[in-house]
């Protein structure tokens, strides 16, 4: 978790062209990703994960590797997007991640 926060902070620090709102939305997305990661650690202990990249028991990619890489890729895409596309990309990402977190919560994770 600390590594994820450090990676995110370093990546966000390099995005000087981002607006304050961009940074706030990316922070919200990162918070949801961290929550999803913690839920996924429990889910993989029970061998119930449905993400085929991770594997049902976390045997393909460890969630502690998958989530920081995914977050870094998200920040990279944000950095490469034209400024007028960033908010749409972030809102879609936040919605998808929120849906996952809520579903996990509803399933007892």
Secondary structure as UniProt FT lines:
FT   HELIX           2..13
FT   TURN            16..17
FT   HELIX           20..45
FT   TURN            46..47
FT   TURN            52..54
FT   TURN            56..57
FT   HELIX           63..80
FT   HELIX           83..106
FT   TURN            107..108
//
